[in-house]
Amino acid sequence: MNEDEKITKISDMLIKGGKMLSTHCSSCGSPLFKINNETVCPVCETRFIDEKDIKVDKERKKENLYDRSIIKDNEKKISKTVLSKDDGTFNEDLRKNIEKKVSTKILDIFGEIETEKDFTKIQMGLNCIKELIDIIKLLKNV
């Protein structure tokens, strides 16, 4: 890439409202820009993560792992609870109620990630949806 192309890309980033930072790209040496809460190199298009974002992502991952363990525990409880204690038959009303609540939660999560631009948040949302779909499948097999 020649110097004119680099200058054009940097200019475009400024026109888009990007804020030029004092740091430079470790790959190509161009100045980094902050735009839409993302740190980006306009020349090589590398995206960088801020330290504070890394801490937030680690906390979210811990929460996600915690949520997953709760979901796994709840799957076991659901399969025990859905069977009536008297004769071991399936409690249809309870199953439908749980399915309805889980389906509502899936729609809520989908609504949240529908306009999300952060890949990590989208991935976490999709993982939750997958786990919730597994719960619905579990309920249908009981």
N, C-alpha and C positions, 0 to 999 in steps of 0.2 A: 504494500500500500504506500503510495507516495505522500508527500507532505501536504499537498493540496486536498487530498481525500481525507486525511486526518483532520485538517483544519475545518473542512466542511462538516464532518461528523461532530466535532466539538462545538461548532457554531450551531448546528441543529439542536444539540442538547441544551444549549443556552436559550435558544428560541423556544423550546418546549417548556422552559421554566426551571431547568435544572440549576442547582447551586454548585458552583465549582468549589471543590474542597482543597485543602492544602496538601493532601496526600496524593500519591501517584500509584498507578497500577503496577503491581509487581511483575506482570507479564510483559507489558509493552512500554511502560514508562509514561504514559499519558496521564494527565490530571484526572482524578476521579470526580464524579458528580453525584449529588444527592437529588433524586427525583422520586416523588411518590413514596417517600420513606424508604427508598432503596438506594444503596450505593452502587453505582454502575460506572464502568469504563466505556466511554462512547466509541473508542477505537476498536478494541477487541471484544466489546460487549460482554465482558465478564461481570458477574454480579457478586458483590461482597456482602458479608453478613456483619452487622455491628456487634460488638461485645455484648451490649445489653440485650440484643435480640437472641444471641446464643443462650444467655441465662434464661430468658423467657421461654425459649424452645425447650431447654432442658427441663424446666418446671412443667411445661405442658406434656412432655413425654412421660415424666414421672406420673402426672395425673392420668394420662392415657393408660399407662401400665396398671395403675391402681384401678381405674375404671374397668379394664379388661379382667382383672382378677375378681372384681365384684360381679361382673357379668358371668364369668365361669361359675362362681359360687351360686349365683342366682339361678343358673341353668339347672344345677343339681337340686336346688330347693324347689324350683318350679316343677320338675319332673316328679318330685315326691308329693308336692302339694296338690297337683292337678288330679292325682288319683285320690278318690274319696277314701277315707279311713275305714269306712264300714265294710264295703265289699270289694274294694280294689277297682271299681269301675271308674271310667273317665268322667270328670266333672266338666261337661260341655260349656256351661255358663262361665265358669272360671276361665277356661281356655279362651273363649271368645273375648272376654274382658281383657285378659292379658294381651292377646293378639292385637286388639284395638289400641291399647295403650302403646305397645311397641311400634305399631304402624304409625301412630301419631308422632312418636319420637323420631322415626325415620324421616317423616315429612319435615319435621322441625329442623333436623340436622341438614337435610337436603336444601331447605330454604336458606340456611346460614351459609352453606358453601357454594350456592348457586352463583353468587356475585363475588365470591372471595378470589383474590389474586395471589395470595400467599400459598405456594405449593404445599408447604408443610401442613397448614391448616386444612387444606383440601384433602390431603392424604389422611390426616387424622379423622376427619369427618367421614370419609369413605370407609376407613377401617371400622369405625363405630357402626356405620350402616351395615357393613358385612356381618359384624357380630350380632346385630339385632335381627338380621335376616336369618342367621343360624338359629336364633332363639325361636323365631316363628316356625322354622322347619322342625325344630325339636318338638314344639307343641303339636304340630300336625301328625307327628309320628307316635305320640303318646296315646 
